[in-house]
């Protein structure tokens, strides 16, 4: 008797889950059709349920919005958790933007080591981006970290950023020049006689990573963080990522060395 009851309960649950999955599929198809007609120029890469019942997350290459199950009503982000103050929209985008950290061309980045350098992050930053300046001030208080900074000037927003990035790359000590500009507002010396830099390659890399704003941080477990974080939060995130990377036995990447 007990076996029959368990079998019935399992069958009912399975039937319900199949029904819900089918309903979701119908909703997603309706949303895709509705938005495709209203916004034919937008590339929809994915549609998923959101944390709010009845709302779906609609992803484009660099954004997320929220719609009802018909696709008629659209809400632009960010979606915030009122209790934790977390930006759920940014978290959703970050989760979709994870990478294999070992595949980053670290030789094309400015390397800054503090303390034992065991924890590792990569930062894509524009020298004229005010949020990047804020992030650098938060990073300045952290130790036992190696930071790889990829110069990523957004010339449409900051026309002089490319020249500044080139001068910083061509400086005798790139890490010092980056720190002096971002923290002390001290320009890098003239780049006369320095004809090359990796900035063009980095901009192409940024396109493949769908980096359309700065700063963007990649932790060593591949997780992507958009925008600025407080130093305490960065410290905790880096430590967590380092433990995860180490315990998972992720593919080897260059060890931070002086």
C-alpha positions as CSV (number, residue, x, y, z in Angstrom):
1,X,0.0,0.0,0.0
2,X,2.8,2.4,1.0
3,X,4.6,1.5,-2.3
4,X,1.4,2.4,-4.3
5,X,1.1,5.7,-2.5
6,X,4.7,6.6,-3.2
7,X,4.3,5.6,-6.9
8,X,1.2,7.7,-7.2
9,X,2.9,10.7,-5.5
10,X,5.9,10.4,-7.8
11,X,3.6,10.1,-10.9
12,X,1.6,13.1,-9.9
13,X,4.8,15.2,-9.3
14,X,6.2,14.1,-12.6
15,X,3.0,14.9,-14.4
16,X,2.9,18.4,-12.8
17,X,6.5,19.1,-13.6
18,X,6.0,18.1,-17.2
19,X,2.9,20.3,-17.4
20,X,4.8,23.3,-15.9
21,X,7.7,22.7,-18.4
22,X,5.3,22.7,-21.3
23,X,3.6,25.8,-20.0
24,X,7.0,27.5,-19.7
25,X,7.8,26.5,-23.3
26,X,4.6,28.0,-24.5
27,X,5.2,31.2,-22.6
28,X,8.8,31.5,-23.9
29,X,7.7,31.0,-27.5
30,X,5.0,33.7,-27.0
31,X,7.5,36.1,-25.5
32,X,10.0,35.5,-28.2
33,X,7.4,36.1,-30.9
34,X,5.9,39.2,-29.3
35,X,9.3,40.9,-28.7
36,X,10.6,39.9,-32.1
37,X,7.7,41.9,-33.6
38,X,8.1,44.9,-31.3
39,X,11.9,45.0,-31.3
40,X,13.2,43.3,-34.5
41,X,16.6,44.9,-34.2
42,X,17.3,43.3,-30.8
43,X,19.1,40.0,-30.7
44,X,17.4,37.8,-28.0
45,X,19.9,35.3,-26.8
46,X,17.9,33.6,-24.1
47,X,14.7,33.7,-22.1
48,X,14.4,32.2,-18.6
49,X,12.2,32.4,-15.5
50,X,13.1,35.2,-13.2
51,X,13.1,35.2,-9.3
52,X,9.6,36.8,-9.5
53,X,6.8,34.4,-10.3
54,X,5.1,35.3,-13.6
55,X,8.1,37.3,-14.9
56,X,10.7,36.1,-17.3
57,X,14.3,37.3,-17.9
58,X,15.0,38.2,-21.5
59,X,18.7,38.4,-22.4
60,X,20.4,40.2,-25.2
61,X,24.2,40.1,-25.7
62,X,24.8,42.8,-23.1
63,X,21.5,43.4,-21.2
64,X,18.6,41.8,-19.4
65,X,15.0,43.0,-19.2
66,X,11.9,41.5,-17.6
67,X,8.6,40.7,-19.3
68,X,5.3,39.1,-18.4
69,X,4.3,35.7,-19.9
70,X,2.7,37.3,-22.9
71,X,5.6,39.5,-23.8
72,X,3.4,42.6,-23.9
73,X,4.7,44.3,-20.7
74,X,8.4,45.0,-20.4
75,X,10.3,46.2,-17.4
76,X,13.9,47.5,-17.7
77,X,16.4,46.6,-15.0
78,X,18.0,46.7,-12.6
79,X,16.0,44.3,-10.4
80,X,17.0,44.6,-6.8
81,X,16.5,42.4,-3.8
82,X,15.1,44.8,-1.2
83,X,16.4,42.7,1.7
84,X,20.0,42.1,0.6
85,X,20.3,45.2,-1.7
86,X,21.7,42.8,-4.3
87,X,21.4,43.8,-8.0
88,X,19.8,40.6,-9.4
89,X,20.0,41.9,-12.9
90,X,23.8,42.3,-12.7
91,X,24.2,39.0,-11.0
92,X,22.3,37.3,-13.9
93,X,24.5,39.0,-16.5
94,X,27.7,38.2,-14.5
95,X,26.7,34.5,-14.3
96,X,26.3,34.4,-18.1
97,X,29.6,36.1,-18.7
98,X,31.8,33.6,-16.9
99,X,35.1,32.6,-18.7
100,X,38.0,30.3,-18.5
101,X,40.5,32.6,-16.7
102,X,43.5,30.7,-18.1
103,X,42.5,31.7,-21.6
104,X,43.1,35.4,-20.9
105,X,46.3,36.8,-22.6
106,X,47.9,38.0,-19.4
107,X,51.0,39.0,-21.2
108,X,49.0,41.9,-22.7
109,X,47.9,43.2,-19.3
110,X,49.6,45.4,-16.7
111,X,50.7,43.2,-13.8
112,X,50.5,44.6,-10.2
113,X,51.5,42.3,-7.3
114,X,50.8,43.1,-3.7
115,X,51.8,40.9,-0.7
116,X,52.3,37.3,-1.7
117,X,50.1,37.7,-4.8
118,X,48.3,34.4,-4.3
119,X,44.8,35.6,-5.2
120,X,44.4,36.7,-8.9
121,X,42.0,38.9,-10.7
122,X,41.8,40.5,-14.1
123,X,40.3,44.0,-14.7
124,X,39.2,45.6,-17.9
125,X,39.4,49.4,-17.3
126,X,39.2,52.7,-19.2
127,X,41.7,55.3,-17.9
128,X,39.1,58.0,-18.1
129,X,36.2,56.0,-16.6
130,X,35.2,57.5,-13.2
131,X,33.9,54.1,-12.0
132,X,37.3,52.6,-12.9
133,X,38.9,55.2,-10.8
134,X,36.6,54.3,-7.9
135,X,37.4,50.6,-8.3
136,X,41.1,51.3,-8.3
137,X,40.7,53.1,-5.0
138,X,39.0,50.1,-3.5
139,X,41.6,47.7,-4.9
140,X,44.4,49.9,-3.5
141,X,43.6,48.7,0.1
142,X,43.9,45.0,-0.7
143,X,46.9,42.8,-0.3
144,X,48.0,39.2,-1.2
145,X,46.7,39.8,-4.7
146,X,48.0,39.9,-8.3
147,X,46.0,42.2,-10.5
148,X,46.1,42.0,-14.3
149,X,44.8,45.2,-15.8
150,X,43.7,45.2,-19.4
151,X,43.6,48.7,-20.8
152,X,40.2,49.1,-22.4
153,X,39.6,52.7,-23.6
154,X,36.0,53.4,-24.6
155,X,36.8,56.1,-27.1
156,X,33.1,56.8,-28.0
157,X,32.7,58.0,-24.4
158,X,36.2,59.2,-23.6
159,X,38.0,60.4,-26.8
160,X,41.3,60.9,-25.0
161,X,41.4,57.5,-23.3
162,X,43.2,55.8,-26.1
163,X,46.1,58.2,-26.0
164,X,46.3,57.9,-22.2
165,X,46.2,54.1,-22.3
166,X,49.0,54.1,-24.9
167,X,51.2,56.4,-22.7
168,X,50.6,54.2,-19.7
169,X,51.5,51.1,-21.5
170,X,54.7,52.7,-22.8
171,X,55.8,54.0,-19.4
172,X,59.0,52.5,-17.9
173,X,56.9,51.0,-15.1
174,X,53.4,50.4,-16.3
175,X,52.0,49.4,-12.9
176,X,53.3,52.6,-11.3
177,X,52.0,54.7,-14.2
178,X,48.6,53.2,-13.9
179,X,48.5,53.7,-10.2
180,X,49.7,57.3,-10.5
181,X,47.1,58.2,-13.0
182,X,44.1,56.4,-11.5
183,X,44.9,57.3,-7.8
184,X,46.9,60.5,-8.0
185,X,45.7,62.0,-11.3
186,X,49.3,62.2,-12.4
187,X,49.6,61.7,-16.2
188,X,52.0,59.2,-17.7
189,X,55.1,60.5,-19.4
190,X,55.2,61.1,-23.1
191,X,55.1,58.0,-25.2
192,X,57.6,59.3,-27.8
193,X,59.5,56.5,-29.4
194,X,56.9,53.8,-28.3
195,X,55.0,52.8,-31.4
196,X,53.2,49.6,-30.3
197,X,50.8,48.4,-27.6
198,X,48.3,45.6,-27.3
199,X,45.3,47.8,-26.9
200,X,43.8,46.9,-30.3
201,X,44.0,43.2,-29.5
202,X,42.4,43.9,-26.1
203,X,39.5,45.8,-27.7
204,X,38.9,42.9,-30.0
205,X,39.0,40.5,-27.0
206,X,36.5,42.7,-25.2
207,X,34.1,42.4,-28.1
208,X,34.2,38.6,-27.8
209,X,33.6,38.9,-24.1
210,X,30.8,41.3,-24.7
211,X,32.4,44.1,-22.6
212,X,30.5,47.3,-23.4
213,X,31.1,49.2,-20.2
214,X,33.9,49.4,-17.6
215,X,35.1,48.3,-15.2
216,X,34.7,44.6,-15.6
217,X,36.4,42.2,-13.2
218,X,37.1,38.5,-13.7
219,X,37.9,36.4,-10.7
220,X,40.3,33.5,-11.0
221,X,37.3,31.0,-11.0
222,X,36.1,32.8,-14.1
223,X,33.2,34.6,-12.5
224,X,32.5,38.0,-14.0
225,X,31.8,41.1,-11.9
226,X,30.5,44.3,-13.5
227,X,30.9,47.7,-11.9
228,X,32.6,48.8,-8.7
229,X,32.5,46.8,-5.4
230,X,33.6,47.9,-1.9
231,X,37.1,46.6,-0.9
232,X,35.7,44.3,1.8
233,X,33.3,42.7,-0.7
234,X,36.1,42.4,-3.3
235,X,38.4,40.8,-0.7
236,X,35.7,38.2,0.2
237,X,34.9,37.4,-3.4
238,X,38.6,37.0,-4.3
239,X,39.2,34.7,-1.4
240,X,36.2,32.6,-2.3
241,X,37.2,32.4,-5.9
242,X,40.7,31.4,-5.0
243,X,39.5,28.6,-2.8
244,X,37.2,27.4,-5.5
245,X,39.8,27.6,-8.1
246,X,42.4,25.7,-6.0
247,X,40.0,23.0,-4.8
248,X,38.6,22.4,-8.2
249,X,42.0,21.8,-9.7
250,X,41.2,24.2,-12.6
251,X,43.6,24.2,-15.5
252,X,46.9,25.8,-14.6
253,X,47.6,29.4,-15.3
254,X,50.7,31.5,-14.9
255,X,51.7,31.8,-11.3
256,X,52.1,35.4,-10.0
257,X,55.8,36.1,-9.9
258,X,57.8,39.3,-9.4
